[in-house]
Amino acid sequence: MADSWATPRGEPGQRTDGRGQRADSSGHRAGSGQRAAEPGQRAGGPAGPGADLHLDLPRTGGAGVRDALSRALRDAVRSGRLAPGTRLPSSRSLAADLGIARNTVADAYGELVAEGWLTARQGSGTRVAQRVVPPEPAPPRTPPPAAVAATRPTYDLRPGQPDVSAFPRSAWLSAARRALTAAPNDAFGYGHPAGRPELRRVLADYLARARGVRAAPERIVVCAGFVQGLALLSRVRAKAGHREVGVESYGLDAHWNVMRGAGLRTVPLPVDQQGARTAELDRSAGLRTVLLTPAHQFPTGVSLDPDRRAAVVDWASRAGGLVLEDDYDGEFRYDRQPVGALQGLDPEHVVYLGTASKSLAPALRLAWMVVPDHLMDDLLAVKGTGEWQSGALDQLTLAEFIDSGAYDRHVRGMRMRYRRRRDQLVAALAERAPRVRVTGIAAGLHAVLQLPPGTERSVVQGAAWQGLALDGLSRYRYREQWEPDEPGPGPDAQPDALVFAYGTPPDHAFTGALEALCRVLP
């Protein structure tokens, strides 16, 4: 190992101070008369451009030097060796002491500033951030509940759920009472695999009116969440011998893994500013199934171009294929008329999948599929083989909730609330972070914040220091099961960006979450 005194040019077993002077093994510099800094003290005193700083670095080259320097500085701050407010050597001075390139030191400093370890101001130099960083204790084998709770972020801004604090408890309770009072005796039995007829009837009317879906009650199947519906469809396709499925190159790995678990091989379709490139479907001879989010691509937020909508339906009709349409947040569109369901173009080749997880709450575990006639028997045969049923009483309650108009009122109210938050986000970024461009905001519960190149990872790490749980856009990039977590950029690679879920925090926490976000953005 080499340290800040022992540069790569130093002789084995000896230290130099960066000026060619030797230091003996006790830490004294030959001819200097000055003692090395002890652990827990500020290296070199209060500071100046040439202050001494003891760091252990491995003998390596290239990008490894920068990473090693960043880790060594973090460890020094975390352990308390570098106290808050300590001024670090200038990049030129530290580079000379370590015998490395000045740009390497500058890059390491910049990364740690972005992460919140250091601060840098004109005329004040680079200093350790003013915060207390306690030593990291050894984690207990079984952490107590209080310790687990303490590790939770202050604001969880990862996409995936709505503002659950706004669940309409009183209206839902009233609907449950009415549904339970009117429930027929057979509702308390095992039930039909397709779900309660009351909910299927109400859903057929609602989906036709609100989403342009062409559905009859007998073509609707109720399931316990979108993932269950996807798992059922994957099993049916695998059983029929269609073992390839096209997926968008940005999406949820949980969905890809569900399909892979059913024996399907996923084939990525590049995503650009017009959505998935549906022309790629014809290039795979064995492809007969594709999963899309056409109304609001997840996570990039773009809508599938009208020409591509027509092209994918034409492909399905020509090739005898099947389109799985994930309409996860179709109710929430703000700047223009909602984009209608793709299923309305060709009900015999498109399976529509909707859910109450975004409009009401994930805890309900209620979703629905509108299925072509030729798939119904096979799908119900699979669904009837195990515990695939949703609770009948919750189905009856949702049917009553929709039928009474309470669902429409709730969705309209939440649409106004989410739009206000989106507008707050856009205004705050325009004022506080004008270099950050916001996209994907015409609909849904999240926005994509475009970052300067090369900053996504450091911003996500800096957000964690501010108590923010945020995902970078690269988190949702397609990868095979055997690929590493950080695949290299491809021809459809999106820029560095954050996926910011403005729909998740409750109203009282949103201002604080927005303030914390602005503190970590470039």
N, C-alpha and C positions, 0 to 999 in steps of 0.2 A: 504493500500500500504506500502511496505517496501523500504528503500533506501540503499545506499552503506554503510551508518553508521548503519542502523537498520537491523541487520541480523535476520534470523528466530529465533535466540536464545534470541534476545533483549526483554525487558519487554514492554508491551503496554504503549505507550505515552513517551517512552524514547529512546534515541539513544546510540549506542555504537560505538566506533571507530575501532572495530575489535580486540582490545587488551583487551577488558573487561572494558574499561573506559566509564562512562556515559557522555552523552551530554545533555544539557538542550534544551528546545524548541526554544531558540533564535539562535541555531546553534553553541554555544560554547561547547567544550568538557570539561567535568568535570575533573579538575586537569591538563589540558593541556595548558591552556592559549592561544590557537591558534584558530583563527576564521575560520569558514567554508568558502569555496570559494563562491563568489557571481556569479550570472548568468553573462556570458560574460567574465569572467576571467578564466585563466587556473587553473583547480582544483589542489591545492597543489603546485603551483609554477611550474618552468620550468621542474622539473621532476625527477625522479629517480624511482627505483623499488618500493618504498613504497609511492609514491605520492598519495594524497587523490583525490577521484573522486566521485562526487555526482551523483547517478543514482537512479531513481525510478523503482523498480521492484515489480511485483505482487508476492504474496505468492502462489507459485505453485511448482510443482515438475516435474521430468523427462525432456523430450525434451523441455517442455514449458519454462524452465528457460533459456536455451540457446537462444531460439527465442526472449524472452523478453529482454535479455541482448543485443542481436544484434539490436533490434529495439531501445532500449534506447541509445545505442552508435550512431546509425545513426541520431537519433533526436538531440543529443548533437552536432554532427558535422554540421548537416543541419542548426540548429538554430544559429550557431556561438559560442556557449558556449565552444566548443573545437576548437581552432583556428588551421589553417594549421601549421604543424610542432610540435604540442604539443606531448610530449612523454607520453604515457599511462603507468599506473602501470604494473609491471610484472604480468603474469598470476597467479603466486603464491600469490603475495600480494593482488591483487584484489579478488581472490577467498577467501582468509582469511577474508578480509573486508566484503564480501557479505555473507560469511558462506555457500559457494557452492563449488562444486568439481572443482579442478584446470583444469581438462580436459574440463569441460563445458566452462570455460573462454577461453582456448586455441582454442576450436572449433569455438567459436564466433569470436575471433580475426582472425582466418584463413578464415572464411567466408567473413568477411569485407575486408580483404586484397585482396581476389579474386575478390570482387565486385569493388574495387578501392577506398573504403573509407579510408583505412589505408595502411601503408607500413611497412614492416618488413625487417630489415637487421641485419646480424650478428654483434654484438658489438654496435649497435645503438638502439636496442630495437624496440618496436612497436610505431609508430607515426601516427598522422593524416596526410593524404596525402596532398601534397602541391598543393592545388587547392582552388579556391574561390567557396564556396557553398552558394549562396544567400538564404535568407529565402523564403519559398514557399508562394507566394501571393495567395489570394483567387481567384479562376478562375472566370472570368466574365461569365454571363449567356450565352451570345452570343459572343464568342471570335472573334475579327476582323481577316480578312484574314492573316495579317502579323503575328499575334500571332500563328495562325494555322501552317503557313509555318515554324516558328521558332522551332516548336516541331518535325519537320521531321528529321529523322536520316541523318547524313552526308553521310553514305554509307548504302544502303538498299541491304543486301545480302541474302534476303529470296528468295527461288526458286519460279518460276512461270512465268517468262518472260525472253526473250533473251535481248541482248544489243540493245535496240530500237534506240540508236543513230546511229547505223550502217544500218538503213533501207535504201535501195537503192532508194532514192527519184527521182533522175534523170532518172534511168532506168524504174522505175514505172510510172513516168509521161509520158515518151515516149511510153510505152506500153498502157497507158490509152488513149493517143491521137490516136494511131493506132486503138485500139479497138473501140473507139467512132466513128471514121470515117467509119469503116467497119460494125458497128452494124446494124442489120436489124431492120425494124420498129417495129416488134413484141417484141423486147427487151425492149421497153419502156412501155409495158403493164404489167399486173399483173403476168404473167409468170406461169410456171408449178411448182407444189410442189417439184418435184425432182431437179429443178435447170436448169440453162442454158445448152443446149445440147453441146455448144462449150466447156465449161469447163469440162463437164462429159467425152467427147471424149478425151481431152488432159490428164485428170487425169487417165483414164484407161490405156493409153500408158505409162505415167510416173510411176504409181504405179507398173505396171508389170515389167518395166525395173529396177527401183531403189529399190523396196521393195519386189519383188517376189509375188505380189498380183495377184490372178487370177480374173480378172474383165472385164466385158463388160460395155460400157457406160450406157446401160439401167438398170444396177444393182447398179449404183452410185446415192446417194442422197446427195445434197449439203445442208448444214445447217449453222446457224449463230453461230459457235463455237462448241467445243466438248460438253459442258454442254447441249446445246440444243439437240444435237444428243442423248445424254444419256437420257434426259428427254423424248424424243419421244419413244425411245426403251423401257423405263420403263413403259410408258403408254400402249404400245402394249402388253408387257408381262403381266401386271396386267389385262388388258382386256381379255387376253386368259386364265386367271386363274392361271398363274404361279407367285405366290406371294412371293417366296423366291429367293434371289439372293446371291451368294457367293461373297465375297470381300476379298482382301488381308488384313492381319491384320495390315499392315502399308500402309497408303495412304492418300487421301484428304477427310476430313470430308464433304467438300462441295459436293463431288460426292455421298457420302453415303446419305446425306440429300436430294439430288435430287431424288434418288431412293425411299427413305422413303416417300417423299412427293407424289410420284405416287402410294403409297399404298403397296410398297414392304417391306419385312422384310429382313434385311441384316444379313448374317451369315459369321463370320470371318474365313478365312483360314490362319493358321500359316505360317509365312515367315521365311525361314532360308537362309543359304548360297547358296542354289540351287533354290531359289525363292519360290513361293507358294507351299505348300504341297498339290498337286492336288489329292492325294489318299484320302484326307478327304471328297471329293465330294460324294463318295459313302455312306458316313455315315449318310447323311441327305436324307431321302426318298422323301421329297417334293421338293428338290432342282433341278431346271431345267435351271438355268441361272447363269453364273459366269462372273465377271468383272476382267480382268487381265491386267498387264503391262509386257508382257513376254520378250520383247527385252531389257528392262532396267527398272527393278522394281523401282517404286517410293515409298519412297525416298531412299531405301537401295542401289540401283544401281546394283544389281545382275541380271544376265540373267536367265531365266527359263531353268533349266536343260533339255537336249534333251529327256531324258526318261520321264520327267514330261510333256514336250510338247506333246509327243506321247500319254501319259496317259490321258491328258485332252481332246484331240480330240477323243480318243477312248470312254471316258465317254460320251461325247456329242452325239456321234453316237449311242451308246448303249441305253442311257436313253432318247433319243429324246431331248437333251438339246441344249443350245445355249451359245457360248462363245463370250463375248464382248471384243475385243482386242483393248486396248488403246495404240496406237503407237505414243505417244506424241512427242518423240524426236529421232525417228528412223534414221534420216539423219545424226546424229552426233555420229559417232563411230571413234575411233582414232587408236587403237593398232592392230586391225585385221579386217577382212572382216565383214561388218554389218551382224547382225543376221536377217535373212529373216522373213517376216511376218508369224505368225502362221496360218493366213487365207489360205495360199497356201497349207496347208496340208488337209484342208477340207472346201471348200468354202460354203457348204450347212449347216454347223453347226457353222461357225465363222462369226461374223460381224466385219469387219475391220473399225476402226475409226482413221482418221488422221486429222491434223490441220495445218494451216499456222501460228498459234500463236507463235510457237517456231522458225520456220524457217524464218519467216518474221516479223510479229508483231501481238500482240493480237488485236490491234485496227481494223484490217481488218474484224474481226468477220466472218471468212470463215473456214469451216471444211467440212469433207466429210465422208460418210459411204459407204462401199461396202456391200450390203445386199443380203442374200440368196433369191432366187426366191420366196419361199413360204411366205416370210415376206413382200414383196414389196407392195402388195395391202393394207394390214392392216396399214403399216407404212405411205403410202401416204394418206390414208383416214384420219388418225390423223393429219398429217402435213397440210392437206388442209382445216382444220376446223378453223384456226385462223391466226394471224400474225406471221407465222413461216418462212417467206421467207427471203432470203438474197438479198441484192441489186444486181440487174442484171448487172449494169455497173461495179461494183467491180468484179463480176464473169467473165465478159468478159475481164477485164483487167488482172486478174490472168491467164486466159486461154492464152492470148497473151504473157504474161510474161513467162509462162512455155514453150509455143510453140517456142518462139524465142531463147531459150537457156539461157535467163537471169537468170532464177530461178536456174538452175544447176550451173552457174557461181557464183551466190551469195552464194549458199549453200557451194560450195567448198571453197570460200574465208572465210566464217564464220567458217567453220570447222578448217581451219588452224589457225585462230585467237583464237578460243576457246582452241585449243590444246596447243598453246603457253601459254595461261593463266594457263591452268591446270599444265603444266610443271613448270611454275613459282611458283605456289602454292606448288607443291611437293618439289621443291628445297628449298623454304623458310622454310617450316616446318622441313625439314631434318636438316637445319642449326640452326634454332631458337627454335624449339619445337620438339626435337627428340623423346619425349615420346608420341607424338600424331601420330597415324597411320592413313593413308589416304586410303579409300576404295571406291569402286564404280566409279572408274575414267576411265574405258575403254570406256565410252560413255557418252553422255548427256552434260548438262550445270551445273551440281552441283557435289560436292563430299561430302562424309561422313567422318568427322574427329572424330576418336575414342578417347574418353577422359578417364582419370583415373576414377574409380568408385566413384560415389557420387559427381562429380564436374559439371555435366551438367548445373544445375540450376544456380549455382554461376557464371559460365563462361558466360552464356547468360546475366545475370544481369550486370556483369563487362563489357561486350561488349557494352551494352547500354550506360554506362558511357563514352565509347570511341567514341560514335556517330555511333555505328554499330547496325543495325537491323539484328539479327540472330535468327534462329529457332533451338531449340534442337530437336533431333530425336524423343523424347517422344511426341512432338507436333503432330506427324503424327500417333501415335499409335491408333488403333481402340478402340472406345468406343461407347456404346449405348447412345441414346439421354438422358436417365435418369441417366447415370453414372456420377460421379464427373469428374472434369477436370484432376485429377491426379490418374488414376486407378493403382492398385497395379500390380507388375510384374507377368506375366504369363509364361507358359512354353516356349513361343516363344519370350520372351522379349529380345530386342536388348540391347547392352551395352550403357552406356552414350556416347553421340556423338552430334556433330553439323552437320547441313545440310548447307553447304557453297555453295552459287550460284555464281560460278566464271564467269558465262556467263552474269550476269546482269549488272555490272558496265561498263560504257564506258571506252575506252582504257586509256584516260588521268587520270582516277580516280582509275584504278585498283591497281597501285603500292601503293597509299595511303591506299586503303582498305586492302591490304595485310599486310602493316606495322601495321595498327591498329589491325588487327586480331592477329598478332604475339604477340602484347603487352598484350593481355588478355588470351592467352593460357597458360596452366600449363608448 
